Amino acid sequence: MKKLSCITALMAAFMMLPTACNTNTDNAQNGNQPEENKAPLVADSAINRAARFYAGMSMEGIEMGEADTKAWKEYSATIQNYLKQSKSTTDQMDSIAAADFKDFRDSIDYVFYPLSAADFLYPITLYPDADNYFLCGLEKAGSPISKNFKTDYSHYKAYRTALSTFLCSSFFITKDMNNDFANNEIDGVYSVISMLMAVKGYEIISIGYRTVNADGKLVESDETGNILEFKFFKTGSTHEQTLIYYSGNCNNKNFDPGLKKYLDTTLAQHKVGTYLKAASHFMCEEYFSMMRDIIVDNSFTVVEDDSGVPYRFFTEKYNVTLYGQYVRPGAVFGKNAYQPDLDSIYRNHPEQIHALPFRIGYNTHSNWLCARRK
């Protein structure tokens, strides 16, 4: 795996010496051992220090002057206030999942989250113990958080701007991300996913750049690669988890044939839980039918709001449970975004609708659809 900086590589190598020279091999061999017998996992100190810093959690190990320290503390207070609002939502989401999704939650080993942008909070809340997570969006991978590390006010302002809507309302605004994730301070999802991992109590082992070849295989790349591979674990755990972020347009016209092969092969090997939120109603349109078909054909469960795969595509192969309230989508999403069959169920069969006590997605009055494969 290509290390992201010489300093990080040397630090990681030094930290690994006391435990094991072949950590990955040992973990594979110990995969079926009880948690307490597995070799401890080793986090990359530089990446995690930077992630905690930008998450407003800790300035430990960071030397700053008085003015920068004061600015960081103000920034930290703002970010922590945003996080309290998002935590209220994720806590309620976790409560519903724990109560209603007991039949599949713990068995999902692969989480598929198209049109995710940098959202790590919600899939990890829904499925905290999955082995693999696949996220994708238009936003590019970006530069290493430890390489682009700064302690000046403009950097804090950029993170605050990029995260405010997401942490307060649960979604990123596409047109805003064109600026928020493409500037001198934040040039992609690398740093934001890293800091959200810190927020949720996870530590990063490594982050590598990848591309997918014509055969549908992930191969190593330099920083021009459009795929990030995060290896991470929950603090105190020995369960190594993997997150793949793919940067690219996944409509029919631009769908990478290599990615299509990768997904067809990979998803067929796992018990897949698909998650969709604030997905711009793209999968109501025929120009997004390839991604829609991948979801319907390969998922064991789908949890989404109405901006994802339309209800009618689940009626044959899935049992569907509905939550919350259905509100007609805004005109900005086009005429095909409205689902009259779904609207009819919400209006005419209220006894079938479960409560949803939190906002998720675009509308203040939100909804969830949980589809279980028959």
C-alpha positions in Angstrom: 0.0 0.0 0.0 1.4 3.4 -0.9 1.9 5.4 2.3 0.7 8.9 2.3 3.9 10.5 3.6 7.4 9.4 4.5 6.9 10.6 8.1 3.6 8.7 8.5 5.1 5.6 7.0 8.1 5.7 9.4 5.9 6.4 12.4 3.5 3.5 11.5 6.4 1.1 11.0 8.0 2.1 14.3 4.6 1.7 16.2 4.0 -1.8 14.8 7.3 -3.3 16.0 6.3 -4.1 19.6 3.2 -6.0 18.5 3.8 -7.9 15.2 5.7 -7.7 12.0 2.9 -9.2 10.0 -0.2 -7.7 11.5 -2.4 -8.2 8.5 -1.4 -11.9 8.2 -1.9 -12.4 11.9 -5.3 -10.8 11.9 -6.4 -13.1 9.0 -5.1 -16.1 10.8 -6.8 -15.0 14.0 -10.0 -14.0 12.3 -12.1 -16.6 14.1 -10.5 -16.2 17.5 -12.3 -14.6 20.4 -11.9 -10.8 20.5 -9.6 -11.0 23.5 -7.2 -13.3 21.7 -6.7 -11.2 18.6 -3.6 -9.1 18.0 -4.1 -5.4 18.8 -4.6 -3.1 15.9 -2.3 -0.2 15.4 -3.6 3.3 14.5 -1.7 5.8 12.4 -0.9 8.5 15.0 -0.5 11.4 12.5 -3.8 10.8 10.7 -5.7 10.4 13.9 -4.2 13.4 15.6 -5.2 15.6 12.7 -8.7 14.0 12.5 -9.4 14.7 16.2 -8.0 18.2 15.8 -10.4 19.1 13.0 -13.3 17.4 14.8 -12.8 19.9 17.6 -12.0 17.0 20.0 -8.4 17.5 20.9 -5.4 19.7 20.3 -3.0 17.2 22.0 0.3 17.1 20.3 -0.3 20.3 18.3 1.8 23.3 19.0 0.1 26.6 18.4 0.4 30.3 19.3 -2.1 32.1 21.5 -4.1 33.5 18.7 -4.5 30.2 16.9 -5.3 28.4 20.1 -8.1 30.8 20.8 -9.4 30.5 17.3 -9.4 26.7 17.5 -11.3 26.7 20.8 -14.0 28.9 19.3 -14.1 26.6 16.3 -14.2 23.5 18.6 -17.2 24.9 20.5 -19.1 25.5 17.2 -18.3 22.0 15.8 -19.3 20.4 19.1 -22.6 22.2 19.1 -23.3 20.9 15.5 -22.3 17.4 16.6 -24.8 17.5 19.5 -27.6 18.1 17.0 -26.4 15.3 14.7 -26.0 13.0 17.7 -29.6 13.5 18.7 -30.6 12.2 15.2 -28.1 9.3 15.1 -29.1 8.2 18.7 -32.8 8.0 17.7 -31.8 6.2 14.5 -29.8 3.7 16.4 -32.8 3.1 18.8 -35.1 2.3 15.9 -32.5 0.0 14.2 -31.9 -1.8 17.5 -35.6 -2.4 18.0 -36.9 -2.9 14.5 -34.0 -4.3 12.5 -32.9 -7.1 14.9 -33.6 -9.7 12.2 -30.8 -8.4 9.9 -28.8 -5.7 11.5 -26.0 -7.8 12.9 -25.8 -10.1 9.9 -25.1 -7.4 7.3 -21.4 -7.6 6.5 -21.3 -5.2 3.5 -22.9 -1.7 3.6 -23.5 -0.1 0.1 -24.2 3.6 0.2 -24.4 5.3 -3.3 -24.5 9.1 -3.5 -23.1 9.4 0.0 -20.6 12.2 -0.4 -18.5 12.2 2.8 -21.2 10.9 5.1 -19.7 8.3 7.4 -22.0 9.1 10.4 -25.2 7.5 9.2 -24.1 4.2 7.7 -21.8 3.4 10.7 -24.7 4.2 13.0 -27.1 1.9 11.2 -24.5 -0.9 10.8 -21.7 -0.4 13.3 -20.2 -3.9 13.0 -20.1 -4.5 9.3 -16.8 -5.6 7.8 -17.0 -3.4 4.7 -18.6 -0.1 3.6 -18.7 1.2 0.1 -19.5 4.9 -0.4 -19.5 6.9 -3.6 -20.1 10.4 -4.8 -19.0 13.1 -7.2 -16.5 14.7 -4.8 -12.9 13.8 -5.4 -10.7 11.8 -3.0 -8.6 14.7 -1.9 -5.3 15.1 -0.1 -4.1 13.4 3.1 -5.4 15.2 6.2 -1.9 15.0 7.9 -0.2 16.4 4.8 -2.6 19.4 4.4 -2.6 20.1 8.1 -3.0 23.8 9.1 -3.9 25.6 12.3 -5.0 29.0 10.9 -8.5 30.5 11.0 -9.3 30.1 7.3 -8.9 26.3 7.7 -11.4 26.2 10.6 -13.8 28.4 8.7 -13.7 26.0 5.7 -14.5 22.9 7.9 -17.3 24.8 9.7 -18.9 25.8 6.4 -18.5 22.3 4.8 -20.1 20.6 7.9 -22.8 22.9 9.1 -25.7 21.8 7.0 -24.8 18.1 7.2 -24.4 18.0 11.0 -27.5 20.1 11.6 -29.8 18.7 8.9 -28.3 15.2 8.0 -27.3 15.9 4.4 -24.9 17.7 2.2 -26.1 20.1 -0.5 -24.7 19.2 -3.8 -24.2 22.7 -5.3 -22.5 23.8 -2.0 -20.1 20.9 -2.2 -18.7 22.2 -5.5 -17.1 24.9 -3.3 -16.9 23.3 0.1 -14.9 20.3 -1.1 -12.8 22.0 -3.7 -10.8 24.8 -2.2 -7.4 25.5 -0.7 -8.4 24.1 2.7 -10.5 21.1 1.8 -9.9 19.5 -1.6 -12.0 16.3 -1.3 -13.6 13.9 1.2 -10.3 12.5 2.7 -10.2 14.9 5.6 -13.9 15.0 6.3 -14.4 11.2 6.4 -11.3 11.0 8.7 -12.6 13.5 11.2 -16.1 11.9 11.2 -14.4 8.6 12.0 -12.8 10.3 15.0 -16.2 11.8 16.1 -17.7 8.2 16.1 -14.8 6.8 18.2 -13.0 5.1 15.4 -9.2 5.0 14.8 -7.6 4.9 11.4 -5.0 2.3 10.6 -4.2 3.4 7.1 -5.6 5.2 4.1 -4.5 4.3 0.6 -5.3 5.5 -2.9 -6.8 3.0 -5.4 -8.3 2.8 -8.9 -10.4 0.1 -10.4 -9.1 -1.6 -13.5 -11.0 -3.0 -16.5 -11.3 -6.4 -14.9 -13.1 -4.9 -11.9 -10.1 -5.2 -9.5 -8.9 -2.5 -7.1 -5.3 -1.7 -7.7 -2.9 0.6 -5.9 -2.5 4.1 -7.1 -0.8 7.4 -6.2 -2.7 10.5 -5.1 -4.3 10.8 -8.5 -6.4 7.7 -7.7 -10.2 8.2 -7.5 -10.7 5.6 -4.8 -9.8 5.8 -1.1 -9.4 2.7 1.0 -9.7 3.3 4.8 -8.7 0.6 7.3 -10.1 1.4 10.7 -11.4 0.1 14.0 -13.5 1.1 17.0 -11.3 2.2 19.8 -10.7 -0.8 22.1 -11.7 -3.3 19.4 -9.7 -5.8 17.4 -12.2 -5.9 14.6 -10.6 -4.3 11.5 -13.1 -2.7 9.1 -12.7 -1.3 5.6 -14.3 1.7 3.9 -14.0 2.3 0.2 -14.9 5.7 -1.2 -15.3 5.9 -5.0 -15.2 9.3 -6.6 -17.1 9.4 -9.9 -20.4 9.9 -11.7 -22.5 6.8 -11.5 -25.2 7.6 -14.0 -25.7 5.3 -17.0 -23.6 7.4 -19.4 -20.6 7.7 -17.1 -20.7 4.4 -15.2 -17.2 3.0 -15.2 -17.4 -0.6 -16.7 -14.6 -1.6 -14.2 -16.7 -0.4 -11.3 -19.7 -2.3 -12.6 -17.7 -5.5 -12.7 -16.3 -4.8 -9.2 -19.7 -4.2 -7.7 -21.4 -7.2 -9.5 -18.6 -9.5 -8.2 -18.2 -8.1 -4.7 -21.8 -7.6 -3.7 -22.7 -11.1 -4.8 -20.2 -12.4 -2.2 -21.8 -10.6 0.8 -25.0 -10.0 2.7 -25.6 -6.4 1.6 -27.4 -3.6 3.4 -27.9 -0.7 1.1 -28.5 2.8 2.6 -29.7 5.8 0.7 -30.4 9.3 2.0 -30.8 12.7 0.2 -30.1 10.9 -3.1 -31.6 13.7 -5.3 -34.3 11.3 -6.6 -31.9 10.3 -9.3 -33.0 6.7 -9.3 -36.5 7.8 -10.3 -34.9 8.5 -13.7 -34.0 6.0 -16.4 -30.5 7.6 -16.8 -29.7 6.1 -13.3 -31.2 2.7 -14.0 -27.9 0.8 -13.8 -27.2 1.9 -10.2 -30.9 1.2 -9.3 -30.7 -2.3 -10.7 -27.5 -3.0 -8.8 -29.3 -2.1 -5.6 -32.5 -4.1 -6.3 -30.6 -7.1 -7.6 -27.9 -7.4 -4.9 -29.3 -6.1 -1.6 -30.5 -8.2 1.3 -32.0 -5.1 2.8 -32.5 -1.4 1.8 -33.1 1.4 4.2 -33.7 4.8 2.5 -35.8 7.9 2.4 -38.1 8.5 -0.7 -35.2 10.2 -2.6 -33.7 6.8 -3.3 -35.0 3.8 -5.3 -38.8 4.3 -5.9 -41.2 2.1 -3.9 -42.5 0.3 -7.0 -39.2 -1.4 -7.6 -39.4 -3.3 -4.3 -42.9 -4.7 -4.4 -42.0 -7.9 -6.2 -38.8 -9.1 -4.4 -39.1 -7.4 -1.0 -41.3 -6.9 2.0 -41.5 -3.2 2.8 -42.0 -1.4 6.1 -42.7 2.4 6.0 -42.0 5.1 8.6 -42.7 8.7 9.1 -44.6 11.0 6.6 -44.5 11.3 2.9 -44.3 14.8 1.5 -44.4 15.5 -2.2 -40.8 16.3 -3.4 -40.0 19.9 -4.5 -40.3 20.9 -8.1 -36.5 21.2 -8.4 -36.3 17.4 -8.5 -38.5 17.0 -11.5 -41.9 15.5 -12.1 -40.7 11.8 -11.8 -39.7 12.3 -8.2 -43.3 12.2 -7.0 -44.4 8.6 -6.2 -48.3 8.4 -6.3 -48.3 4.8 -5.2 -46.2 5.5 -2.1 -48.3 8.6 -1.4 -51.4 6.5 -1.5 -50.2 4.1 1.1 -49.3 6.9 3.5 -52.6 8.6 3.0 -55.0 5.6 2.9 -53.3 3.1 5.2 -52.0 5.0 8.2 -52.2 1.9 10.4 -49.3 0.5 8.3 -47.0 3.4 9.0 -44.5 3.4 11.9 -43.4 6.5 13.7 -40.1 8.3 12.7 -39.2 10.7 15.5 -36.3 12.4 13.7 -35.5 14.4 10.6 -33.6 12.5 7.9 -33.1 13.8 4.3 -34.5 16.8 2.6 -37.9 17.4 4.3 -38.6 18.4 7.9 -41.4 15.8 7.8 -39.2 12.8 6.9 -39.8 9.2 5.9 -38.0 5.9 5.9 -38.5 2.8 3.8 -37.1 -0.5 5.0 -37.1 -3.3 2.3 -36.3 -6.8 3.3 -35.7 -9.3 0.5 -38.5 -12.0 0.5 
